Structure formats: structure tokens, C-alpha cells
Amino acid sequence: MVMADLWDWVFAGMFEEDAVSETKTRGLNTPWDRMSNAIHVGRIQIVVAVDLGRLLRTTRDLLTLTDAGAEAEAEAEAKVITLDS
């Protein structure tokens, strides 16, 4: 949420899948599904992830996000942004 404050973004929610194995498919009513739906209806425009490997399990996942109009950012990369930038 630091990035939301830094860039004056509205925090739309946290969609955690920590307990879900990377090899399991993402189905209905999962955090991924809820996030994807929020993107499709325009509630989310930028997705910030601590680890892109957790956010994007396949290339198709990236295409799903970008086709819906979202932009994906890795938090590790975002941490180098300073107030002086």
C-alpha cells in the first residue's frame, strides 16, 4: 500500500493466493478470478505484485491481465522509485 500512497492511487484490494500451489489451476471464486473480474469492470487498472512469479504462473496469465487493460508492476522494481523521481 506504500505505492498507493506514493502515487496517490486508490487501493482496490489485496488478492492473496499464498496457500495455493503454483501447479493448481485458477478456478472460479479464487483470488485470481476476483482480481480478474475487478480488472474487467474497470475497478483495477494497475496490479502491483511482490513477486511476478506468484502473479503470473503462465504467459497466458500476463495476456489475461493486459488484454483486460491492466498494467502489472513488480514491487521489487517499484521500491527504487523515490519521491525525487
Secondary structure by P-SEA (a helix, b strand, c coil): caaaaaacccccbbbbccccccccccccccaaaaaaaaaaaccccbbbbcccccccccaaaaaaaaaabbbbbbccccccccccc
